[in-house]
Amino acid sequence: MQVLSSSHAKHCLGYHIVFCPKYRHQVLEGVIEIELKRIIGEVCKTYEWLLHSIEVMPDHVHLF
């Protein structure tokens, strides 16, 4: 991770977010996986967030 700075502070802040579909059904495959990555990428770009990594498994997603 890189150290970011503002006018009065320096910080290195990271969030590890894990989420899963209801009952951990294995639905995040194929076209859904591709579309989910695209949507998350667009949201990060809109809010100027840094997306270090994304890992989509059939029953959960890891974001950092």
mmCIF file of the N, C-alpha and C atoms, coordinates in Angstrom:
data_MODEL
# 
_entry.id   MODEL 
# 
loop_
_atom_site.group_PDB 
_atom_site.id 
_atom_site.type_symbol 
_atom_site.label_atom_id 
_atom_site.label_alt_id 
_atom_site.label_comp_id 
_atom_site.label_asym_id 
_atom_site.label_entity_id 
_atom_site.label_seq_id 
_atom_site.pdbx_PDB_ins_code 
_atom_site.Cartn_x 
_atom_site.Cartn_y 
_atom_site.Cartn_z 
_atom_site.occupancy 
_atom_site.B_iso_or_equiv 
_atom_site.pdbx_formal_charge 
_atom_site.auth_seq_id 
_atom_site.auth_comp_id 
_atom_site.auth_asym_id 
_atom_site.auth_atom_id 
_atom_site.pdbx_PDB_model_num 
ATOM 1   N N  . MET A 1 1  ? 0.833   -1.186  0.000   1.00 0.00 ? 1  MET A N  1 
ATOM 2   C CA . MET A 1 1  ? 0.000   0.000   0.000   1.00 0.00 ? 1  MET A CA 1 
ATOM 3   C C  . MET A 1 1  ? 0.872   1.242   0.000   1.00 0.00 ? 1  MET A C  1 
ATOM 4   N N  . GLN A 1 2  ? 0.363   2.272   -0.587  1.00 0.00 ? 2  GLN A N  1 
ATOM 5   C CA . GLN A 1 2  ? 1.116   3.510   -0.659  1.00 0.00 ? 2  GLN A CA 1 
ATOM 6   C C  . GLN A 1 2  ? 0.638   4.487   0.404   1.00 0.00 ? 2  GLN A C  1 
ATOM 7   N N  . VAL A 1 3  ? 1.510   5.369   0.812   1.00 0.00 ? 3  VAL A N  1 
ATOM 8   C CA . VAL A 1 3  ? 1.188   6.395   1.791   1.00 0.00 ? 3  VAL A CA 1 
ATOM 9   C C  . VAL A 1 3  ? 0.613   7.586   1.042   1.00 0.00 ? 3  VAL A C  1 
ATOM 10  N N  . LEU A 1 4  ? -0.591  7.987   1.414   1.00 0.00 ? 4  LEU A N  1 
ATOM 11  C CA . LEU A 1 4  ? -1.256  9.134   0.805   1.00 0.00 ? 4  LEU A CA 1 
ATOM 12  C C  . LEU A 1 4  ? -1.110  10.328  1.729   1.00 0.00 ? 4  LEU A C  1 
ATOM 13  N N  . SER A 1 5  ? -1.154  11.518  1.180   1.00 0.00 ? 5  SER A N  1 
ATOM 14  C CA . SER A 1 5  ? -1.033  12.697  2.027   1.00 0.00 ? 5  SER A CA 1 
ATOM 15  C C  . SER A 1 5  ? -2.060  13.741  1.623   1.00 0.00 ? 5  SER A C  1 
ATOM 16  N N  . SER A 1 6  ? -2.515  14.468  2.620   1.00 0.00 ? 6  SER A N  1 
ATOM 17  C CA . SER A 1 6  ? -3.391  15.611  2.406   1.00 0.00 ? 6  SER A CA 1 
ATOM 18  C C  . SER A 1 6  ? -2.641  16.840  2.895   1.00 0.00 ? 6  SER A C  1 
ATOM 19  N N  . SER A 1 7  ? -3.314  17.950  3.034   1.00 0.00 ? 7  SER A N  1 
ATOM 20  C CA . SER A 1 7  ? -2.616  19.174  3.422   1.00 0.00 ? 7  SER A CA 1 
ATOM 21  C C  . SER A 1 7  ? -2.095  19.130  4.851   1.00 0.00 ? 7  SER A C  1 
ATOM 22  N N  . HIS A 1 8  ? -2.678  18.313  5.716   1.00 0.00 ? 8  HIS A N  1 
ATOM 23  C CA . HIS A 1 8  ? -2.275  18.300  7.115   1.00 0.00 ? 8  HIS A CA 1 
ATOM 24  C C  . HIS A 1 8  ? -1.926  16.917  7.665   1.00 0.00 ? 8  HIS A C  1 
ATOM 25  N N  . ALA A 1 9  ? -1.974  15.893  6.841   1.00 0.00 ? 9  ALA A N  1 
ATOM 26  C CA . ALA A 1 9  ? -1.744  14.554  7.384   1.00 0.00 ? 9  ALA A CA 1 
ATOM 27  C C  . ALA A 1 9  ? -1.218  13.602  6.319   1.00 0.00 ? 9  ALA A C  1 
ATOM 28  N N  . LYS A 1 10 ? -0.602  12.544  6.788   1.00 0.00 ? 10 LYS A N  1 
ATOM 29  C CA . LYS A 1 10 ? -0.220  11.424  5.929   1.00 0.00 ? 10 LYS A CA 1 
ATOM 30  C C  . LYS A 1 10 ? -0.923  10.196  6.473   1.00 0.00 ? 10 LYS A C  1 
ATOM 31  N N  . HIS A 1 11 ? -1.394  9.337   5.568   1.00 0.00 ? 11 HIS A N  1 
ATOM 32  C CA . HIS A 1 11 ? -2.137  8.175   6.027   1.00 0.00 ? 11 HIS A CA 1 
ATOM 33  C C  . HIS A 1 11 ? -1.963  7.008   5.050   1.00 0.00 ? 11 HIS A C  1 
ATOM 34  N N  . CYS A 1 12 ? -2.139  5.852   5.585   1.00 0.00 ? 12 CYS A N  1 
ATOM 35  C CA . CYS A 1 12 ? -2.105  4.613   4.828   1.00 0.00 ? 12 CYS A CA 1 
ATOM 36  C C  . CYS A 1 12 ? -3.296  3.791   5.334   1.00 0.00 ? 12 CYS A C  1 
ATOM 37  N N  . LEU A 1 13 ? -4.410  3.898   4.654   1.00 0.00 ? 13 LEU A N  1 
ATOM 38  C CA . LEU A 1 13 ? -5.660  3.339   5.130   1.00 0.00 ? 13 LEU A CA 1 
ATOM 39  C C  . LEU A 1 13 ? -6.137  2.273   4.154   1.00 0.00 ? 13 LEU A C  1 
ATOM 40  N N  . GLY A 1 14 ? -6.451  1.104   4.654   1.00 0.00 ? 14 GLY A N  1 
ATOM 41  C CA . GLY A 1 14 ? -6.947  0.030   3.806   1.00 0.00 ? 14 GLY A CA 1 
ATOM 42  C C  . GLY A 1 14 ? -8.135  -0.666  4.446   1.00 0.00 ? 14 GLY A C  1 
ATOM 43  N N  . TYR A 1 15 ? -9.075  -1.067  3.640   1.00 0.00 ? 15 TYR A N  1 
ATOM 44  C CA . TYR A 1 15 ? -10.247 -1.802  4.105   1.00 0.00 ? 15 TYR A CA 1 
ATOM 45  C C  . TYR A 1 15 ? -10.283 -3.156  3.403   1.00 0.00 ? 15 TYR A C  1 
ATOM 46  N N  . HIS A 1 16 ? -10.525 -4.194  4.153   1.00 0.00 ? 16 HIS A N  1 
ATOM 47  C CA . HIS A 1 16 ? -10.729 -5.524  3.588   1.00 0.00 ? 16 HIS A CA 1 
ATOM 48  C C  . HIS A 1 16 ? -12.202 -5.832  3.766   1.00 0.00 ? 16 HIS A C  1 
ATOM 49  N N  . ILE A 1 17 ? -12.928 -5.897  2.664   1.00 0.00 ? 17 ILE A N  1 
ATOM 50  C CA . ILE A 1 17 ? -14.378 -6.099  2.694   1.00 0.00 ? 17 ILE A CA 1 
ATOM 51  C C  . ILE A 1 17 ? -14.684 -7.457  2.082   1.00 0.00 ? 17 ILE A C  1 
ATOM 52  N N  . VAL A 1 18 ? -15.478 -8.237  2.790   1.00 0.00 ? 18 VAL A N  1 
ATOM 53  C CA . VAL A 1 18 ? -15.914 -9.540  2.304   1.00 0.00 ? 18 VAL A CA 1 
ATOM 54  C C  . VAL A 1 18 ? -17.435 -9.554  2.351   1.00 0.00 ? 18 VAL A C  1 
ATOM 55  N N  . PHE A 1 19 ? -18.062 -9.920  1.245   1.00 0.00 ? 19 PHE A N  1 
ATOM 56  C CA . PHE A 1 19 ? -19.515 -10.073 1.274   1.00 0.00 ? 19 PHE A CA 1 
ATOM 57  C C  . PHE A 1 19 ? -19.911 -11.306 0.492   1.00 0.00 ? 19 PHE A C  1 
ATOM 58  N N  . CYS A 1 20 ? -21.100 -11.818 0.816   1.00 0.00 ? 20 CYS A N  1 
ATOM 59  C CA . CYS A 1 20 ? -21.565 -13.040 0.170   1.00 0.00 ? 20 CYS A CA 1 
ATOM 60  C C  . CYS A 1 20 ? -23.072 -12.953 -0.075  1.00 0.00 ? 20 CYS A C  1 
ATOM 61  N N  . PRO A 1 21 ? -23.563 -13.703 -1.055  1.00 0.00 ? 21 PRO A N  1 
ATOM 62  C CA . PRO A 1 21 ? -25.005 -13.746 -1.317  1.00 0.00 ? 21 PRO A CA 1 
ATOM 63  C C  . PRO A 1 21 ? -25.739 -14.459 -0.176  1.00 0.00 ? 21 PRO A C  1 
ATOM 64  N N  . LYS A 1 22 ? -27.019 -14.247 -0.129  1.00 0.00 ? 22 LYS A N  1 
ATOM 65  C CA . LYS A 1 22 ? -27.838 -14.869 0.912   1.00 0.00 ? 22 LYS A CA 1 
ATOM 66  C C  . LYS A 1 22 ? -27.672 -16.386 0.884   1.00 0.00 ? 22 LYS A C  1 
ATOM 67  N N  . TYR A 1 23 ? -27.471 -16.958 2.041   1.00 0.00 ? 23 TYR A N  1 
ATOM 68  C CA . TYR A 1 23 ? -27.265 -18.397 2.239   1.00 0.00 ? 23 TYR A CA 1 
ATOM 69  C C  . TYR A 1 23 ? -26.024 -18.930 1.525   1.00 0.00 ? 23 TYR A C  1 
ATOM 70  N N  . ARG A 1 24 ? -25.123 -18.032 1.127   1.00 0.00 ? 24 ARG A N  1 
ATOM 71  C CA . ARG A 1 24 ? -23.881 -18.383 0.428   1.00 0.00 ? 24 ARG A CA 1 
ATOM 72  C C  . ARG A 1 24 ? -24.127 -19.271 -0.803  1.00 0.00 ? 24 ARG A C  1 
ATOM 73  N N  . HIS A 1 25 ? -25.222 -19.001 -1.509  1.00 0.00 ? 25 HIS A N  1 
ATOM 74  C CA . HIS A 1 25 ? -25.471 -19.732 -2.761  1.00 0.00 ? 25 HIS A CA 1 
ATOM 75  C C  . HIS A 1 25 ? -24.350 -19.425 -3.752  1.00 0.00 ? 25 HIS A C  1 
ATOM 76  N N  . GLN A 1 26 ? -23.945 -20.386 -4.504  1.00 0.00 ? 26 GLN A N  1 
ATOM 77  C CA . GLN A 1 26 ? -22.839 -20.242 -5.444  1.00 0.00 ? 26 GLN A CA 1 
ATOM 78  C C  . GLN A 1 26 ? -23.357 -19.707 -6.780  1.00 0.00 ? 26 GLN A C  1 
ATOM 79  N N  . VAL A 1 27 ? -23.598 -18.393 -6.816  1.00 0.00 ? 27 VAL A N  1 
ATOM 80  C CA . VAL A 1 27 ? -24.172 -17.768 -8.008  1.00 0.00 ? 27 VAL A CA 1 
ATOM 81  C C  . VAL A 1 27 ? -23.216 -16.777 -8.679  1.00 0.00 ? 27 VAL A C  1 
ATOM 82  N N  . LEU A 1 28 ? -22.068 -16.502 -8.089  1.00 0.00 ? 28 LEU A N  1 
ATOM 83  C CA . LEU A 1 28 ? -21.150 -15.490 -8.632  1.00 0.00 ? 28 LEU A CA 1 
ATOM 84  C C  . LEU A 1 28 ? -20.163 -16.120 -9.605  1.00 0.00 ? 28 LEU A C  1 
ATOM 85  N N  . GLU A 1 29 ? -20.683 -16.640 -10.696 1.00 0.00 ? 29 GLU A N  1 
ATOM 86  C CA . GLU A 1 29 ? -19.863 -17.320 -11.700 1.00 0.00 ? 29 GLU A CA 1 
ATOM 87  C C  . GLU A 1 29 ? -20.202 -16.784 -13.086 1.00 0.00 ? 29 GLU A C  1 
ATOM 88  N N  . GLY A 1 30 ? -19.290 -16.963 -14.007 1.00 0.00 ? 30 GLY A N  1 
ATOM 89  C CA . GLY A 1 30 ? -19.533 -16.643 -15.420 1.00 0.00 ? 30 GLY A CA 1 
ATOM 90  C C  . GLY A 1 30 ? -19.806 -15.176 -15.666 1.00 0.00 ? 30 GLY A C  1 
ATOM 91  N N  . VAL A 1 31 ? -20.926 -14.907 -16.326 1.00 0.00 ? 31 VAL A N  1 
ATOM 92  C CA . VAL A 1 31 ? -21.313 -13.552 -16.707 1.00 0.00 ? 31 VAL A CA 1 
ATOM 93  C C  . VAL A 1 31 ? -21.551 -12.671 -15.478 1.00 0.00 ? 31 VAL A C  1 
ATOM 94  N N  . ILE A 1 32 ? -22.100 -13.242 -14.426 1.00 0.00 ? 32 ILE A N  1 
ATOM 95  C CA . ILE A 1 32 ? -22.365 -12.478 -13.204 1.00 0.00 ? 32 ILE A CA 1 
ATOM 96  C C  . ILE A 1 32 ? -21.054 -12.000 -12.585 1.00 0.00 ? 32 ILE A C  1 
ATOM 97  N N  . GLU A 1 33 ? -20.039 -12.829 -12.583 1.00 0.00 ? 33 GLU A N  1 
ATOM 98  C CA . GLU A 1 33 ? -18.726 -12.452 -12.047 1.00 0.00 ? 33 GLU A CA 1 
ATOM 99  C C  . GLU A 1 33 ? -18.133 -11.287 -12.837 1.00 0.00 ? 33 GLU A C  1 
ATOM 100 N N  . ILE A 1 34 ? -18.196 -11.351 -14.137 1.00 0.00 ? 34 ILE A N  1 
ATOM 101 C CA . ILE A 1 34 ? -17.647 -10.303 -14.998 1.00 0.00 ? 34 ILE A CA 1 
ATOM 102 C C  . ILE A 1 34 ? -18.395 -8.988  -14.784 1.00 0.00 ? 34 ILE A C  1 
ATOM 103 N N  . GLU A 1 35 ? -19.709 -9.048  -14.736 1.00 0.00 ? 35 GLU A N  1 
ATOM 104 C CA . GLU A 1 35 ? -20.519 -7.844  -14.538 1.00 0.00 ? 35 GLU A CA 1 
ATOM 105 C C  . GLU A 1 35 ? -20.294 -7.241  -13.154 1.00 0.00 ? 35 GLU A C  1 
ATOM 106 N N  . LEU A 1 36 ? -20.156 -8.080  -12.135 1.00 0.00 ? 36 LEU A N  1 
ATOM 107 C CA . LEU A 1 36 ? -19.901 -7.605  -10.778 1.00 0.00 ? 36 LEU A CA 1 
ATOM 108 C C  . LEU A 1 36 ? -18.573 -6.863  -10.699 1.00 0.00 ? 36 LEU A C  1 
ATOM 109 N N  . LYS A 1 37 ? -17.530 -7.399  -11.323 1.00 0.00 ? 37 LYS A N  1 
ATOM 110 C CA . LYS A 1 37 ? -16.230 -6.727  -11.350 1.00 0.00 ? 37 LYS A CA 1 
ATOM 111 C C  . LYS A 1 37 ? -16.321 -5.389  -12.071 1.00 0.00 ? 37 LYS A C  1 
ATOM 112 N N  . ARG A 1 38 ? -17.077 -5.346  -13.160 1.00 0.00 ? 38 ARG A N  1 
ATOM 113 C CA . ARG A 1 38 ? -17.236 -4.102  -13.914 1.00 0.00 ? 38 ARG A CA 1 
ATOM 114 C C  . ARG A 1 38 ? -17.948 -3.038  -13.077 1.00 0.00 ? 38 ARG A C  1 
ATOM 115 N N  . ILE A 1 39 ? -19.021 -3.429  -12.404 1.00 0.00 ? 39 ILE A N  1 
ATOM 116 C CA . ILE A 1 39 ? -19.795 -2.489  -11.594 1.00 0.00 ? 39 ILE A CA 1 
ATOM 117 C C  . ILE A 1 39 ? -18.959 -1.971  -10.425 1.00 0.00 ? 39 ILE A C  1 
ATOM 118 N N  . ILE A 1 40 ? -18.250 -2.856  -9.740  1.00 0.00 ? 40 ILE A N  1 
ATOM 119 C CA . ILE A 1 40 ? -17.414 -2.433  -8.617  1.00 0.00 ? 40 ILE A CA 1 
ATOM 120 C C  . ILE A 1 40 ? -16.305 -1.499  -9.106  1.00 0.00 ? 40 ILE A C  1 
ATOM 121 N N  . GLY A 1 41 ? -15.726 -1.793  -10.255 1.00 0.00 ? 41 GLY A N  1 
ATOM 122 C CA . GLY A 1 41 ? -14.705 -0.926  -10.840 1.00 0.00 ? 41 GLY A CA 1 
ATOM 123 C C  . GLY A 1 41 ? -15.247 0.460   -11.162 1.00 0.00 ? 41 GLY A C  1 
ATOM 124 N N  . GLU A 1 42 ? -16.453 0.532   -11.719 1.00 0.00 ? 42 GLU A N  1 
ATOM 125 C CA . GLU A 1 42 ? -17.067 1.822   -12.038 1.00 0.00 ? 42 GLU A CA 1 
ATOM 126 C C  . GLU A 1 42 ? -17.352 2.637   -10.779 1.00 0.00 ? 42 GLU A C  1 
ATOM 127 N N  . VAL A 1 43 ? -17.848 1.982   -9.744  1.00 0.00 ? 43 VAL A N  1 
ATOM 128 C CA . VAL A 1 43 ? -18.138 2.690   -8.490  1.00 0.00 ? 43 VAL A CA 1 
ATOM 129 C C  . VAL A 1 43 ? -16.849 3.239   -7.888  1.00 0.00 ? 43 VAL A C  1 
ATOM 130 N N  . CYS A 1 44 ? -15.795 2.451   -7.891  1.00 0.00 ? 44 CYS A N  1 
ATOM 131 C CA . CYS A 1 44 ? -14.502 2.914   -7.371  1.00 0.00 ? 44 CYS A CA 1 
ATOM 132 C C  . CYS A 1 44 ? -13.977 4.095   -8.176  1.00 0.00 ? 44 CYS A C  1 
ATOM 133 N N  . LYS A 1 45 ? -14.147 4.050   -9.478  1.00 0.00 ? 45 LYS A N  1 
ATOM 134 C CA . LYS A 1 45 ? -13.693 5.148   -10.331 1.00 0.00 ? 45 LYS A CA 1 
ATOM 135 C C  . LYS A 1 45 ? -14.514 6.411   -10.064 1.00 0.00 ? 45 LYS A C  1 
ATOM 136 N N  . THR A 1 46 ? -15.827 6.261   -9.893  1.00 0.00 ? 46 THR A N  1 
ATOM 137 C CA . THR A 1 46 ? -16.712 7.400   -9.638  1.00 0.00 ? 46 THR A CA 1 
ATOM 138 C C  . THR A 1 46 ? -16.332 8.120   -8.350  1.00 0.00 ? 46 THR A C  1 
ATOM 139 N N  . TYR A 1 47 ? -16.062 7.353   -7.291  1.00 0.00 ? 47 TYR A N  1 
ATOM 140 C CA . TYR A 1 47 ? -15.750 7.951   -5.990  1.00 0.00 ? 47 TYR A CA 1 
ATOM 141 C C  . TYR A 1 47 ? -14.247 8.140   -5.768  1.00 0.00 ? 47 TYR A C  1 
ATOM 142 N N  . GLU A 1 48 ? -13.432 7.853   -6.795  1.00 0.00 ? 48 GLU A N  1 
ATOM 143 C CA . GLU A 1 48 ? -11.973 7.994   -6.730  1.00 0.00 ? 48 GLU A CA 1 
ATOM 144 C C  . GLU A 1 48 ? -11.369 7.166   -5.600  1.00 0.00 ? 48 GLU A C  1 
ATOM 145 N N  . TRP A 1 49 ? -11.862 5.935   -5.435  1.00 0.00 ? 49 TRP A N  1 
ATOM 146 C CA . TRP A 1 49 ? -11.308 4.984   -4.478  1.00 0.00 ? 49 TRP A CA 1 
ATOM 147 C C  . TRP A 1 49 ? -10.261 4.137   -5.188  1.00 0.00 ? 49 TRP A C  1 
ATOM 148 N N  . LEU A 1 50 ? -9.247  3.706   -4.462  1.00 0.00 ? 50 LEU A N  1 
ATOM 149 C CA . LEU A 1 50 ? -8.240  2.811   -5.022  1.00 0.00 ? 50 LEU A CA 1 
ATOM 150 C C  . LEU A 1 50 ? -8.664  1.373   -4.759  1.00 0.00 ? 50 LEU A C  1 
ATOM 151 N N  . LEU A 1 51 ? -8.798  0.593   -5.789  1.00 0.00 ? 51 LEU A N  1 
ATOM 152 C CA . LEU A 1 51 ? -9.150  -0.823  -5.664  1.00 0.00 ? 51 LEU A CA 1 
ATOM 153 C C  . LEU A 1 51 ? -7.865  -1.614  -5.860  1.00 0.00 ? 51 LEU A C  1 
ATOM 154 N N  . HIS A 1 52 ? -7.277  -2.072  -4.762  1.00 0.00 ? 52 HIS A N  1 
ATOM 155 C CA . HIS A 1 52 ? -6.014  -2.797  -4.854  1.00 0.00 ? 52 HIS A CA 1 
ATOM 156 C C  . HIS A 1 52 ? -6.217  -4.198  -5.417  1.00 0.00 ? 52 HIS A C  1 
ATOM 157 N N  . SER A 1 53 ? -7.243  -4.887  -4.925  1.00 0.00 ? 53 SER A N  1 
ATOM 158 C CA . SER A 1 53 ? -7.492  -6.232  -5.437  1.00 0.00 ? 53 SER A CA 1 
ATOM 159 C C  . SER A 1 53 ? -8.960  -6.592  -5.253  1.00 0.00 ? 53 SER A C  1 
ATOM 160 N N  . ILE A 1 54 ? -9.424  -7.439  -6.137  1.00 0.00 ? 54 ILE A N  1 
ATOM 161 C CA . ILE A 1 54 ? -10.781 -7.984  -6.048  1.00 0.00 ? 54 ILE A CA 1 
ATOM 162 C C  . ILE A 1 54 ? -10.689 -9.464  -6.411  1.00 0.00 ? 54 ILE A C  1 
ATOM 163 N N  . GLU A 1 55 ? -11.307 -10.283 -5.605  1.00 0.00 ? 55 GLU A N  1 
ATOM 164 C CA . GLU A 1 55 ? -11.315 -11.730 -5.849  1.00 0.00 ? 55 GLU A CA 1 
ATOM 165 C C  . GLU A 1 55 ? -12.757 -12.210 -5.723  1.00 0.00 ? 55 GLU A C  1 
ATOM 166 N N  . VAL A 1 56 ? -13.306 -12.716 -6.804  1.00 0.00 ? 56 VAL A N  1 
ATOM 167 C CA . VAL A 1 56 ? -14.687 -13.197 -6.809  1.00 0.00 ? 56 VAL A CA 1 
ATOM 168 C C  . VAL A 1 56 ? -14.668 -14.713 -6.797  1.00 0.00 ? 56 VAL A C  1 
ATOM 169 N N  . MET A 1 57 ? -15.193 -15.285 -5.743  1.00 0.00 ? 57 MET A N  1 
ATOM 170 C CA . MET A 1 57 ? -15.371 -16.726 -5.625  1.00 0.00 ? 57 MET A CA 1 
ATOM 171 C C  . MET A 1 57 ? -16.844 -17.029 -5.922  1.00 0.00 ? 57 MET A C  1 
ATOM 172 N N  . PRO A 1 58 ? -17.202 -18.277 -6.180  1.00 0.00 ? 58 PRO A N  1 
ATOM 173 C CA . PRO A 1 58 ? -18.611 -18.572 -6.475  1.00 0.00 ? 58 PRO A CA 1 
ATOM 174 C C  . PRO A 1 58 ? -19.578 -18.192 -5.356  1.00 0.00 ? 58 PRO A C  1 
ATOM 175 N N  . ASP A 1 59 ? -19.103 -18.163 -4.096  1.00 0.00 ? 59 ASP A N  1 
ATOM 176 C CA . ASP A 1 59 ? -20.024 -17.880 -2.991  1.00 0.00 ? 59 ASP A CA 1 
ATOM 177 C C  . ASP A 1 59 ? -19.635 -16.665 -2.144  1.00 0.00 ? 59 ASP A C  1 
ATOM 178 N N  . HIS A 1 60 ? -18.587 -15.913 -2.506  1.00 0.00 ? 60 HIS A N  1 
ATOM 179 C CA . HIS A 1 60 ? -18.235 -14.687 -1.784  1.00 0.00 ? 60 HIS A CA 1 
ATOM 180 C C  . HIS A 1 60 ? -17.262 -13.831 -2.585  1.00 0.00 ? 60 HIS A C  1 
ATOM 181 N N  . VAL A 1 61 ? -17.106 -12.581 -2.147  1.00 0.00 ? 61 VAL A N  1 
ATOM 182 C CA . VAL A 1 61 ? -16.251 -11.608 -2.834  1.00 0.00 ? 61 VAL A CA 1 
ATOM 183 C C  . VAL A 1 61 ? -15.317 -10.967 -1.802  1.00 0.00 ? 61 VAL A C  1 
ATOM 184 N N  . HIS A 1 62 ? -14.038 -10.830 -2.142  1.00 0.00 ? 62 HIS A N  1 
ATOM 185 C CA . HIS A 1 62 ? -13.058 -10.125 -1.317  1.00 0.00 ? 62 HIS A CA 1 
ATOM 186 C C  . HIS A 1 62 ? -12.659 -8.847  -2.045  1.00 0.00 ? 62 HIS A C  1 
ATOM 187 N N  . LEU A 1 63 ? -12.697 -7.716  -1.352  1.00 0.00 ? 63 LEU A N  1 
ATOM 188 C CA . LEU A 1 63 ? -12.237 -6.434  -1.886  1.00 0.00 ? 63 LEU A CA 1 
ATOM 189 C C  . LEU A 1 63 ? -11.185 -5.868  -0.953  1.00 0.00 ? 63 LEU A C  1 
ATOM 190 N N  . PHE A 1 64 ? -10.161 -5.290  -1.516  1.00 0.00 ? 64 PHE A N  1 
ATOM 191 C CA . PHE A 1 64 ? -9.193  -4.576  -0.697  1.00 0.00 ? 64 PHE A CA 1 
ATOM 192 C C  . PHE A 1 64 ? -8.850  -3.281  -1.416  1.00 0.00 ? 64 PHE A C  1 
# 
